Amino acid sequence: PSQQQHHQPSQQQQQQEALVGADPRPPPPASWAEYHQRPAPPPGVGNATGAASATSSQERGGVASGSSSPHVLAGGLSVAEGTFKARAITALSDKLRSELDVLRGQSGEEAERLLTLQAELARRREDIERSLREMRAERGAWEHRIGGMQAATVALEEWVSENEGKVSGVGGVEGGEEGAEGVERNETDIADAAFRPEDPLSEQILEEMAKDLALEDAMDCLDEALNAKKIELEPYLELIRELSKEQFYARATTMVARKEQRERGVSQGVTF
């Protein structure tokens, strides 16, 4: 009986063999209406390949979830891949850090250069503004001088127009005088006519001033002659003494005449 039980399959085994040998696919429909009326099969039924693939994927998933390999890191990377990734990140970080240091140094140098240039431009601007102020002040001074010269020119032209008639009456040489003496006499008459004094005191002052200046010129000529050794020392001293005495008298007379003019109310001395 034990041998019969061993060789006779059980009812459960017979059902499994029948299921394995049977075709899981449903029989083909007899018509299109029956095909459309037939319900859709459940997932996995009628597709042996899909069921086998799903079973294999579930088995792999179960193996992967049930046990972890010692050569696989978190995220599904191997130890070699993780090491390479860490080293690559470190190398890139070091390279970026060095490039940033270089850029920071270059930026600092450029900033210092620009600050120096800004200070130089500010200094030059101050110099230019100071020069401009000085030029404007000088321009104002020259314009003031030009205005004074124009006013003096107008006054001189008016004076010439007023005294032109007085000078025009003096012409020629009286008595038929000829030569350099006659020309000098004529020029002296023209000058006297141009600067005609208003009163005897003014005429005396003019004469004494002319005498003073003439004596000064004579003493200058004597100095030049002495330096050129054209005159001896003794006659030079005698002439200088005489001329100095006459110059002293001329200056004293001029001072007395001006004092008398001031007493009469003439404050500007000789008037033309």
C-alpha positions as CSV (number, residue, x, y, z in Angstrom):
1,P,0.0,0.0,0.0
2,S,2.9,2.4,0.7
3,Q,4.2,1.8,-2.8
4,Q,0.8,2.4,-4.3
5,Q,0.5,5.7,-2.4
6,H,4.0,6.7,-3.5
7,H,3.3,6.1,-7.2
8,Q,-0.3,7.4,-7.3
9,P,-0.3,11.2,-7.5
10,S,-2.5,13.1,-5.2
11,Q,-5.6,15.0,-6.3
12,Q,-3.8,18.3,-5.8
13,Q,-0.9,17.3,-8.0
14,Q,-3.3,16.2,-10.7
15,Q,-5.1,19.5,-10.6
16,Q,-1.7,21.4,-10.9
17,E,-0.7,19.2,-13.8
18,A,-4.0,19.9,-15.5
19,L,-3.6,23.6,-15.1
20,V,-0.1,23.5,-16.4
21,G,-1.0,21.4,-19.4
22,A,-4.1,23.3,-20.2
23,D,-4.1,26.4,-22.5
24,P,-4.8,29.4,-20.3
25,R,-6.1,31.4,-23.2
26,P,-9.9,31.5,-23.7
27,P,-11.3,29.8,-26.9
28,P,-11.8,32.1,-29.8
29,P,-15.2,33.7,-30.2
30,A,-17.7,32.3,-32.7
31,S,-18.8,35.8,-34.0
32,W,-18.0,39.5,-33.6
33,A,-20.9,40.0,-31.3
34,E,-19.6,37.4,-28.9
35,Y,-16.2,38.9,-29.0
36,H,-17.5,42.3,-28.0
37,Q,-19.8,40.9,-25.3
38,R,-16.9,38.9,-23.7
39,P,-15.5,40.6,-20.6
40,A,-11.8,41.6,-20.5
41,P,-9.5,39.0,-18.8
42,P,-7.9,39.9,-15.5
43,P,-4.2,41.1,-15.4
44,G,-1.8,38.3,-16.1
45,V,-4.4,35.9,-17.5
46,G,-3.8,35.1,-21.2
47,N,-0.3,36.6,-21.2
48,A,2.2,34.0,-20.0
49,T,5.2,36.2,-20.9
50,G,3.9,39.2,-18.9
51,A,3.2,37.0,-15.9
52,A,6.6,35.4,-16.0
53,S,8.3,38.8,-16.3
54,A,6.2,40.2,-13.4
55,T,7.1,37.1,-11.3
56,S,10.9,37.5,-12.2
57,S,10.8,41.2,-11.3
58,Q,9.1,40.5,-8.0
59,E,11.6,37.8,-7.2
60,R,14.5,40.2,-8.0
61,G,12.9,42.9,-6.0
62,G,12.5,40.5,-3.1
63,V,16.1,39.5,-3.3
64,A,17.2,43.1,-3.5
65,S,15.1,44.2,-0.6
66,G,15.7,41.2,1.4
67,S,19.5,41.3,1.2
68,S,22.0,44.1,0.3
69,S,25.4,43.6,-1.4
70,P,28.5,44.8,0.6
71,H,29.9,46.4,-2.6
72,V,26.9,48.7,-3.3
73,L,26.5,52.1,-1.6
74,A,23.4,54.1,-0.9
75,G,21.8,55.3,-4.1
76,G,22.8,52.2,-6.1
77,L,26.5,53.2,-6.6
78,S,29.4,50.9,-6.2
79,V,32.3,51.7,-3.9
80,A,34.6,52.5,-6.9
81,E,32.0,54.8,-8.4
82,G,31.5,56.6,-5.0
83,T,35.2,57.0,-4.5
84,F,35.6,58.4,-8.0
85,K,32.7,60.8,-7.5
86,A,34.1,62.1,-4.1
87,R,37.6,62.6,-5.6
88,A,36.2,64.4,-8.6
89,I,34.1,66.7,-6.4
90,T,37.2,67.5,-4.3
91,A,39.4,68.2,-7.3
92,L,36.7,70.5,-8.9
93,S,36.3,72.3,-5.6
94,D,40.0,72.8,-5.2
95,K,40.3,74.1,-8.8
96,L,37.3,76.5,-8.3
97,R,38.8,77.7,-5.1
98,S,42.2,78.4,-6.7
99,E,40.6,80.2,-9.6
100,L,38.5,82.3,-7.2
101,D,41.7,83.3,-5.3
102,V,43.3,84.3,-8.5
103,L,40.3,86.4,-9.6
104,R,40.1,88.0,-6.1
105,G,43.8,89.0,-6.3
106,Q,43.3,90.4,-9.8
107,S,40.2,92.3,-8.7
108,G,42.1,93.8,-5.7
109,E,45.0,95.0,-7.9
110,E,42.6,96.5,-10.4
111,A,40.7,98.2,-7.6
112,E,43.9,99.7,-6.2
113,R,45.0,100.9,-9.7
114,L,41.6,102.5,-10.3
115,L,41.7,104.2,-6.9
116,T,45.2,105.6,-7.6
117,L,44.0,106.8,-11.0
118,Q,41.0,108.5,-9.4
119,A,43.3,110.3,-6.9
120,E,45.6,111.4,-9.7
121,L,42.6,112.7,-11.7
122,A,41.3,114.6,-8.7
123,R,44.7,116.2,-8.1
124,R,44.9,117.2,-11.8
125,R,41.4,118.6,-11.6
126,E,42.3,120.8,-8.7
127,D,45.4,122.0,-10.6
128,I,43.3,122.8,-13.6
129,E,40.7,124.6,-11.6
130,R,43.4,126.7,-9.8
131,S,45.0,127.6,-13.1
132,L,41.6,128.5,-14.5
133,R,40.9,130.8,-11.6
134,E,44.3,132.5,-12.0
135,M,43.8,132.9,-15.7
136,R,40.4,134.5,-15.1
137,A,41.8,136.8,-12.5
138,E,44.7,137.8,-14.9
139,R,42.1,138.3,-17.6
140,G,40.1,140.6,-15.4
141,A,43.3,142.6,-14.6
142,W,44.2,142.9,-18.3
143,E,40.6,144.0,-19.1
144,H,40.9,146.7,-16.4
145,R,44.2,147.8,-17.8
146,I,42.8,147.9,-21.3
147,G,39.9,150.0,-20.1
148,G,42.3,152.4,-18.4
149,M,44.4,152.6,-21.6
150,Q,41.3,153.3,-23.7
151,A,40.2,156.1,-21.3
152,A,43.7,157.6,-21.4
153,T,43.8,157.3,-25.2
154,V,40.4,159.1,-25.4
155,A,41.7,161.9,-23.1
156,L,44.9,162.2,-25.1
157,E,43.0,162.5,-28.3
158,E,40.8,165.2,-26.8
159,W,43.8,167.1,-25.6
160,V,45.5,166.9,-29.0
161,S,42.3,168.1,-30.7
162,E,42.1,171.0,-28.3
163,N,45.7,172.0,-28.6
164,E,46.2,171.3,-32.3
165,G,45.2,174.9,-33.2
166,K,47.7,176.3,-30.8
167,V,50.6,174.3,-32.4
168,S,49.5,175.0,-36.0
169,G,50.1,178.7,-35.5
170,V,53.8,178.1,-34.9
171,G,55.4,177.3,-38.2
172,G,58.6,178.1,-40.2
173,V,61.7,179.6,-38.9
174,E,61.7,183.3,-38.0
175,G,64.4,185.6,-39.6
176,G,65.3,183.0,-42.2
177,E,67.3,180.9,-39.8
178,E,68.6,177.8,-41.4
179,G,70.4,174.6,-40.4
180,A,70.2,172.5,-37.2
181,E,69.9,175.5,-35.0
182,G,66.8,176.7,-36.8
183,V,65.2,173.3,-36.7
184,E,65.9,173.0,-32.9
185,R,64.4,176.5,-32.4
186,N,61.3,175.5,-34.3
187,E,60.9,172.3,-32.3
188,T,61.3,174.2,-29.0
189,D,58.6,176.7,-30.1
190,I,56.2,173.9,-31.0
191,A,56.8,172.3,-27.6
192,D,56.3,175.6,-25.8
193,A,53.1,176.2,-27.8
194,A,51.8,172.7,-26.9
195,F,52.5,173.1,-23.2
196,R,51.5,176.7,-22.7
197,P,51.4,177.6,-18.9
198,E,48.4,179.2,-17.4
199,D,50.1,181.7,-15.1
200,P,53.6,183.0,-14.4
201,L,54.2,180.6,-11.6
202,S,53.5,177.6,-13.9
203,E,55.8,179.1,-16.5
204,Q,58.6,179.5,-13.9
205,I,58.1,175.9,-12.7
206,L,58.4,174.6,-16.2
207,E,61.6,176.5,-16.9
208,E,63.2,175.4,-13.6
209,M,62.2,171.8,-14.2
210,A,63.6,171.9,-17.7
211,K,66.8,173.4,-16.3
212,D,67.0,170.7,-13.6
213,L,66.7,167.9,-16.2
214,A,69.2,169.6,-18.6
215,L,71.8,169.9,-15.8
216,E,71.2,166.2,-14.9
217,D,71.9,165.2,-18.5
218,A,75.0,167.3,-18.6
219,M,76.4,165.6,-15.4
220,D,75.6,162.2,-16.9
221,C,77.7,163.2,-20.0
222,L,80.5,164.3,-17.8
223,D,80.4,160.9,-16.0
224,E,80.6,159.1,-19.3
225,A,83.5,161.3,-20.4
226,L,85.4,160.6,-17.2
227,N,84.9,156.8,-17.6
228,A,86.1,157.0,-21.1
229,K,89.2,159.0,-20.0
230,K,88.2,161.9,-22.2
231,I,88.4,164.4,-19.4
232,E,90.7,164.8,-16.4
233,L,89.5,164.4,-12.8
234,E,90.2,168.0,-11.7
235,P,88.2,169.8,-14.5
236,Y,85.5,167.1,-14.0
237,L,85.1,168.0,-10.4
238,E,85.0,171.7,-11.1
239,L,82.2,171.3,-13.7
240,I,80.3,168.9,-11.5
241,R,80.5,171.4,-8.6
242,E,79.1,174.3,-10.8
243,L,76.4,172.2,-12.3
244,S,75.3,170.8,-8.9
245,K,75.0,174.3,-7.6
246,E,72.8,175.4,-10.5
247,Q,70.7,172.3,-10.1
248,F,70.3,173.0,-6.4
249,Y,69.1,176.6,-7.2
250,A,66.7,175.2,-9.9
251,R,65.1,172.7,-7.5
252,A,64.8,175.2,-4.7
253,T,63.1,177.6,-7.0
254,T,60.7,174.9,-8.2
255,M,59.8,174.0,-4.5
256,V,59.2,177.6,-3.6
257,A,56.9,178.1,-6.7
258,R,54.9,175.0,-5.9
259,K,54.5,176.1,-2.3
260,E,53.1,179.4,-3.5
261,Q,50.7,177.6,-5.9
262,R,49.4,175.4,-3.1
263,E,48.8,178.5,-1.0
264,R,46.7,179.8,-3.9
265,G,44.7,176.6,-4.0
266,V,46.4,174.7,-6.9
267,S,46.8,171.2,-5.5
268,Q,48.0,169.4,-8.7
269,G,51.0,171.6,-9.4
270,V,51.5,172.5,-13.0
271,T,48.3,172.1,-15.1
272,F,48.3,171.7,-18.9
